[in-house]
Amino acid sequence: MVMIQRQLDSQAEPSPSIDRRTRPSIDGDYTTRRSKLVTEKSLQNNLDEITFSQDLLKEDVYQELKDISETTYARLGMQQHNIGNHQHRMHASEIARERLKNQWYKGDAEASLALGFR
C-alpha cells in the first residue's frame, strides 16, 4: 500500500492557481482524477490478487507440511513396530540357542556317564 501511495504522490500534479479573471476548468481536473482513480483501482485489484495468491500458497504449503508430518509419523510407527518384532525374534533366537547348548552339554554329560567317564 505504501508503494502504491508513493506512486500516486509522485504522479500528482500541482493544482493550478486560481486567479480572479479565469475560472478553473473542471473538465481537465476530472480527466486527471479519473485516470488516477482508474490506476489506483487497478493497483488495488493487483494487490488483492497477489494477496489472494499468497494466501492460497500458504494454505498449500501448510497442507503439504501436514501431509509430510503425518506420513513421517506413520512410517516411524511402522519402523518402531518392526524393531520390536526384530527384538522379539532375537530374544527367541537367544533362548533357542541356549536350550540347544544346554541339551548338547546335557547330552555330552549323559554320554560320558554311560561310557563310564566322570
N, C-alpha and C positions, 0 to 999 in steps of 0.2 A: 504494500500500500504506500510506503514511503517513496519507493521508486516511482510509482505512478504519479504521486503528488509532485515530486520534483520535476518529472517530465511536463506535467501540466503547468507548473510555475514557470519553467523555462520557456514555454510556448506562449505565455501570457504577454499580451501587448499592452503598453501603457494606454490608459484611457485618454481619448483626445480632450484637449482643453475646451472648455465651453466659453465662448465669448458672447457678448450681448447681441452681436449682429447676426450670427449664424446659429441656426438651431442644429443640434447634433442629429445625425441620421440614425434612426432606429434600425433600418434595414441592414446596414453594414455590420453593426454590432450583433444583430440577430444571427447572421450567417456565421460569424466567427464563433459565437457562443454555441450555436448548433453544431458546428464542426467539432468544437472541443467536447461537447456533450457526447457526440457520437464516438469520438476517440476514447473518452473516459468509459463509456458503456462497453465498448469493445475490449478495452483493457480489463475492466471488471469481469467481463464474461470469460476472458482468457485466464484470469486469476482464479475464478471459480472452477474452471475446467481443470486447471493444474492442481488445485486443492482436492478436487474430487478424485483425480487420478492418483494423487499421493495417498489419499485415504484407502482407495482400492488396493494399492500396492502394499500398504501397511497391513491390511487385512490378509492379503495373500501370503506375505512373509510370516505373519503371526500363525496362520493356519499351517504353513509348511513346517515351521519350527515345532508346532504342537504335534504334527504327524510324525516328525523325526523323533521327538521325545517319546511318544507312545510306542513307536517301533523299537526304539532302543531299549526301553524298559521291558518290552515283551521278549526281545532277544536275550536280554540279561537274565530274565526269569528262566528262560529255556536253558541257558548255559548253566545257571546255578542248579537246575534240576539234573542236567547231565553230569555235573561234577558230583552231585550227591549220589547218583547211580554208580559212577565210577568208584567213588569211595566205598560204597557198599560192596561192590564186586571185588575190590581189592581186599577188603576185610574178610569176605567169604573165602577168597583165594588163600589168604594167610592161614585161616582156620583149617582149610582143607589140607594145606601143606603141612601144618603142624600135626594133624591127625595121621597123615601118611608117614611122617617122620617118626611119630610115636609108634605106629604099627610096625614100621621097619625095625626100629630098635627093639620093640617087644618081640617081634618075630625072630630077631637075631639072638635075643636072650633065651627064648624058648628053645631054639635050635641048639644053642650051646649047652643048655641043661640036658637036652635029650642026648647029646653026644657025650655028656659027662664032663664038660668043661665048666669051671666055676670062675 
